[in-house]
């Protein structure tokens, strides 16, 4: 009995030592890489934001000038989401929303939607999606320029009936073999514009 | 004792992780849509194998038998997390592509398999070499499968090399034919299975064509068991 307990204790201590050792190593690595990782994430965000808004159109630190928006059906969000505000000499220029198209072919499509203060679109980019490679993934800018067809569009241009893919009688192209994906993106962008129209005051305080 | 020659031959060919042991198939099949993705995951796995094998071998003298496996898992998990954080800090774009598959290296049975089957019974030198060669064998299989699928699926080779080597590497991309329409099946998961099957066929065919090996693999088989 006594021997057994001793062995159990020894084994337990041994395992514990390794847990402490392993955790220490991971913590040290985390400590020494966290600054670089945060900076990488910031650079990626800036790269995405500047893809929508020309650099000379704003002069604030857009990545830091963010506002938390509560969950909203029009944005497709279940939780609070972050929107980034662009300003030039203190005056609002545009806002970039994180919106979600919930009815993609394979789940949700995460979008960055840039809207100028006058309600026209600065641009749209797909951040994350799981659409079929070769068919639905033409929503990515590196696969196809389709996503640029939103540039300059607004709630009046085209009118509500035009905010659909061509197959549904609207203005936006679908892809060969994939209608569901572009339909979801067009719907989400339109909803985001509606959200902006209803909440513009709140966004820029 | 296994000689260096045998360790090398086992890792690269006889007990190749991907083609013979068929371990680590989840990342193997999921990531190899292009050469560069395969290279990224292959290098991450190789580093993990060398580090975990060396550490397991170092502690093999005093690790208690009852807690052997949990300790190995702890070591492997720590190493993988460190590799992941390092990739995230140095090659963030590649991290975005490989994403979930780096943490999944922990579940690659090849790694615990080598720790238990080889590193825990051999000195540090052979254990590290075994990790290197097993990792290389896996890496080469990833590269060939990635190349195969990329050529057939996209009609390119070395696309998105800038993810690993910076913007200058964009020029590395080879386009087979500018109007190649692409072949979706090769990019989708079934293409990965077909590709892997093809590689295994080629390997077995090569093995069959060679004259029967000298009567030494008994020891090699015991080592890789």
Interface residues (C-beta under 8 A of the other chain):
Chain A: X7 X10 X11 X12 X14 X15 X18 X19 X21 X22 X23 X25 X26 X29 X30 X33 X36 X37 X40 X41 X43 X44 X133 X134 X135
Chain B: X33 X63 X64 X66 X67 X70 X71 X74 X75 X77 X78 X81 X82 X85 X86 X88 X89 X90 X92 X96 X182 X184 X187 X188
